[in-house]
């Protein structure tokens, strides 16, 4: 039984996620299911840590050494679920990715009826770091609405709102154009709770007919076509995330 949480090394779940096997959350489930070993001994505690000179294995198969962290932009089309396996048998994002890509995980999710920018990475721990609300990243959407709405209605979202007992933070929404019962609006928010944009719009009496994410943090959808994926060079994303910057002289 392995129970070394004294502080040496890195948490096993994080090691598995960094190797690109799965997300950190899924790695914790592998540990809970008794499928992970450290130097041949079962890992039974989530806080167990491993060192570089130790061998972590899943179902008896040792992990490969983690590859350098990479990041991609992907234009998710409508009709795909953001999961590796869907119990209902619906097509998934990961089934449709080019075969040339390594195993990747998504930074957050878009639901089956949403489209637009989805970031992908081969580093599950990195994905978790980017999607946490503490990162404070702005998510920006273009929304096609069904229902009559005015800018004054959208301005109400700027102070935050509570819907069916759930508190949603401030959202900045601008009416782009309106024609009869249809309108286009842009919506910016930082929390990104499940179906947040749709619930906010429904609270104003509108239905969301189309939802496109066009920005996630410093990254933009741009002219990327639906279904296309494009790697973001590390020399581009590392400075945007404050990685590799020199400390100011003291």
C-alpha positions as CSV (number, residue, x, y, z in Angstrom):
1,X,0.0,0.0,0.0
2,X,1.5,3.4,-1.0
3,X,0.7,6.3,1.2
4,X,3.5,8.8,0.8
5,X,2.0,12.3,1.1
6,X,5.0,13.8,3.0
7,X,5.6,16.4,0.3
8,X,8.4,14.8,-1.9
9,X,7.7,14.8,-5.6
10,X,4.4,15.5,-7.2
11,X,0.9,14.2,-6.7
12,X,0.2,11.1,-8.7
13,X,-3.0,12.4,-10.2
14,X,-1.1,15.4,-11.5
15,X,1.7,13.2,-12.9
16,X,-0.9,11.2,-14.8
17,X,-2.6,14.3,-16.1
18,X,0.7,15.8,-17.2
19,X,1.4,12.7,-19.2
20,X,-1.7,13.4,-21.2
21,X,-3.5,10.2,-20.2
22,X,-6.6,12.0,-18.9
23,X,-7.8,15.0,-16.9
24,X,-6.7,15.3,-13.2
25,X,-10.2,14.5,-12.1
26,X,-10.3,11.3,-14.2
27,X,-6.8,10.4,-12.8
28,X,-8.2,10.7,-9.3
29,X,-11.0,8.2,-10.3
30,X,-8.3,5.8,-11.6
31,X,-6.7,5.9,-8.2
32,X,-10.0,5.4,-6.4
33,X,-10.7,2.4,-8.6
34,X,-7.3,0.8,-7.6
35,X,-5.9,0.9,-11.1
36,X,-2.7,2.9,-10.3
37,X,0.6,1.7,-8.8
38,X,3.8,3.4,-7.8
39,X,6.9,1.2,-8.1
40,X,4.5,-1.7,-8.2
41,X,2.6,-0.9,-5.1
42,X,-1.1,0.1,-5.3
43,X,-1.8,3.8,-4.8
44,X,-4.7,4.1,-2.3
45,X,-4.5,7.7,-1.2
46,X,-5.2,10.7,-3.4
47,X,-2.4,12.7,-1.8
48,X,0.3,10.2,-2.7
49,X,3.3,11.7,-4.4
50,X,5.8,10.3,-6.8
51,X,9.3,11.3,-7.8
52,X,10.9,11.4,-11.2
53,X,12.9,8.3,-10.4
54,X,9.8,6.3,-9.6
55,X,7.5,4.4,-11.9
56,X,3.8,5.2,-12.1
57,X,1.6,2.6,-13.9
58,X,-2.0,2.3,-14.8
59,X,-3.4,-1.3,-15.1
60,X,0.2,-2.5,-15.0
61,X,1.4,-0.3,-17.9
62,X,4.0,2.3,-17.0
63,X,3.4,5.9,-18.0
64,X,5.5,7.4,-20.7
65,X,7.5,10.4,-19.9
66,X,5.4,13.6,-20.3
67,X,5.9,15.4,-23.6
68,X,6.4,19.2,-23.6
69,X,3.1,21.0,-23.1
70,X,1.3,22.0,-26.3
71,X,-1.8,24.0,-27.0
72,X,-4.3,24.0,-29.9
73,X,-7.2,26.1,-31.1
74,X,-10.2,24.1,-32.3
75,X,-13.4,25.3,-33.9
76,X,-16.0,23.0,-32.4
77,X,-19.0,22.4,-34.7
78,X,-22.6,22.0,-33.4
79,X,-23.5,18.3,-32.7
80,X,-20.4,17.1,-30.9
81,X,-20.1,16.5,-27.2
82,X,-17.0,17.5,-25.4
83,X,-16.1,14.2,-23.8
84,X,-13.9,11.2,-24.7
85,X,-16.7,8.7,-24.2
86,X,-20.5,9.4,-24.4
87,X,-22.9,6.9,-22.7
88,X,-25.6,7.9,-25.2
89,X,-23.3,7.1,-28.2
90,X,-23.3,10.6,-29.6
91,X,-20.4,11.8,-31.7
92,X,-17.6,13.4,-29.6
93,X,-15.1,16.1,-30.3
94,X,-12.2,13.7,-29.8
95,X,-13.5,11.2,-32.3
96,X,-13.4,14.0,-35.0
97,X,-10.0,15.3,-34.4
98,X,-7.2,14.6,-37.0
99,X,-5.3,11.4,-36.4
100,X,-2.0,13.3,-36.3
101,X,-2.9,14.9,-33.0
102,X,-1.6,13.2,-29.8
103,X,-4.1,12.4,-27.0
104,X,-5.5,15.7,-25.9
105,X,-8.0,17.1,-23.3
106,X,-10.1,20.2,-23.6
107,X,-9.8,23.3,-21.5
108,X,-13.4,23.5,-20.3
109,X,-16.3,22.4,-22.4
110,X,-18.9,23.5,-24.9
111,X,-22.2,21.7,-24.9
112,X,-23.6,19.8,-27.9
113,X,-25.5,22.7,-29.3
114,X,-22.8,25.3,-28.9
115,X,-20.0,26.0,-31.3
116,X,-16.8,28.0,-31.5
117,X,-13.4,28.2,-29.8
118,X,-12.3,25.2,-27.7
119,X,-8.7,25.0,-26.5
120,X,-7.0,21.6,-26.5
121,X,-3.8,20.5,-24.8
122,X,-1.8,17.4,-24.2
123,X,-1.3,18.3,-20.6
124,X,-4.3,17.6,-18.3
125,X,-2.9,19.5,-15.3
126,X,-2.3,22.5,-17.5
127,X,-5.9,22.3,-18.8
128,X,-7.2,22.3,-15.3
129,X,-5.0,25.4,-14.4
130,X,-6.4,27.3,-17.4
131,X,-10.1,26.5,-16.8
132,X,-10.3,27.4,-13.1
133,X,-12.4,30.5,-12.3
134,X,-9.4,31.8,-10.4
135,X,-7.6,32.4,-13.7
136,X,-10.1,35.2,-14.3
137,X,-10.2,34.6,-18.0
138,X,-12.8,36.3,-20.1
139,X,-15.1,34.2,-22.2
140,X,-16.7,36.0,-25.1
141,X,-19.7,34.8,-27.2
142,X,-21.8,35.8,-30.1
143,X,-25.4,34.9,-29.5
144,X,-28.4,34.8,-31.8
145,X,-31.5,35.4,-29.8
146,X,-35.2,34.7,-30.4
147,X,-37.4,37.2,-28.6
148,X,-37.7,40.9,-28.5
149,X,-34.9,42.5,-26.5
150,X,-33.4,46.0,-26.0
151,X,-30.0,47.1,-24.8
152,X,-31.6,48.2,-21.5
153,X,-32.6,44.6,-20.9
154,X,-29.0,43.4,-21.5
155,X,-27.6,46.1,-19.2
156,X,-29.3,44.4,-16.3
157,X,-26.8,41.5,-16.5
158,X,-23.9,43.8,-15.6
159,X,-24.6,43.7,-11.9
160,X,-24.9,39.9,-11.7
161,X,-28.1,38.0,-11.2
162,X,-29.6,35.0,-9.3
163,X,-31.6,32.4,-11.3
164,X,-33.4,29.6,-9.5
165,X,-31.1,30.0,-6.5
166,X,-27.8,30.1,-8.5
167,X,-25.8,33.3,-8.4
168,X,-24.2,34.4,-11.7
169,X,-21.5,37.0,-11.8
170,X,-21.6,40.2,-13.9
171,X,-21.9,39.8,-17.7
172,X,-21.3,42.5,-20.2
173,X,-23.8,42.2,-23.1
174,X,-24.1,44.4,-26.1
175,X,-26.9,44.3,-28.7
176,X,-25.3,44.1,-32.1
177,X,-28.5,44.3,-34.2
178,X,-32.2,43.4,-33.9
179,X,-34.8,42.7,-36.5
180,X,-38.3,41.7,-35.4
181,X,-38.1,38.8,-33.0
182,X,-34.5,38.0,-33.8
183,X,-31.3,39.7,-32.6
184,X,-27.6,39.2,-32.3
185,X,-25.7,40.1,-29.2
186,X,-22.2,39.8,-27.8
187,X,-21.7,38.5,-24.3
188,X,-18.6,38.6,-22.1
189,X,-18.3,36.9,-18.8
190,X,-15.6,35.3,-16.5
191,X,-17.3,32.5,-14.7
192,X,-18.4,30.2,-17.5
193,X,-20.9,28.1,-15.4
194,X,-22.8,25.3,-17.1
195,X,-25.2,26.8,-19.7
196,X,-24.7,30.2,-18.2
197,X,-25.3,32.3,-21.3
198,X,-28.5,30.4,-22.2
199,X,-29.9,30.8,-18.7
200,X,-29.0,34.5,-18.5
201,X,-30.8,35.1,-21.8
202,X,-33.8,33.0,-20.8
203,X,-34.1,35.2,-17.6
204,X,-34.6,38.1,-20.0
205,X,-37.3,36.3,-21.9
206,X,-35.2,35.2,-24.9
207,X,-34.3,31.8,-26.3
208,X,-30.7,31.2,-27.6
209,X,-30.9,30.1,-31.2
210,X,-27.2,30.0,-31.8
211,X,-24.2,30.3,-29.4
212,X,-20.6,30.8,-30.7
213,X,-17.6,31.2,-28.4
214,X,-15.2,33.6,-30.1
215,X,-12.7,34.2,-27.3
216,X,-11.3,32.4,-24.3
217,X,-8.8,34.4,-22.3
218,X,-6.2,35.8,-24.7
219,X,-7.1,33.4,-27.5
220,X,-9.5,34.1,-30.3
221,X,-11.4,32.0,-32.8
222,X,-10.5,34.3,-35.6
223,X,-11.1,32.8,-39.1
224,X,-10.7,29.2,-38.1
225,X,-13.3,27.1,-40.0
226,X,-15.6,24.7,-38.2
227,X,-13.9,21.4,-37.5
228,X,-10.4,22.8,-38.1
229,X,-7.6,22.6,-35.5
230,X,-4.5,24.7,-35.4
231,X,-1.6,24.5,-32.9
232,X,-0.6,27.7,-31.1
233,X,3.2,27.9,-31.0
234,X,4.7,27.9,-27.5
235,X,6.5,31.2,-28.3
236,X,3.0,32.7,-28.7
237,X,1.1,31.2,-25.8
238,X,3.8,31.2,-23.1
239,X,4.3,35.0,-23.0
240,X,0.5,35.5,-23.0
241,X,0.3,33.3,-19.9
242,X,3.3,34.9,-18.2
243,X,5.5,31.8,-18.7
244,X,9.1,32.4,-19.2
245,X,9.2,36.0,-18.4
246,X,12.3,37.3,-16.7
247,X,11.9,38.6,-13.1
248,X,12.4,42.4,-12.9
249,X,15.8,43.4,-11.5
250,X,15.9,44.4,-7.8
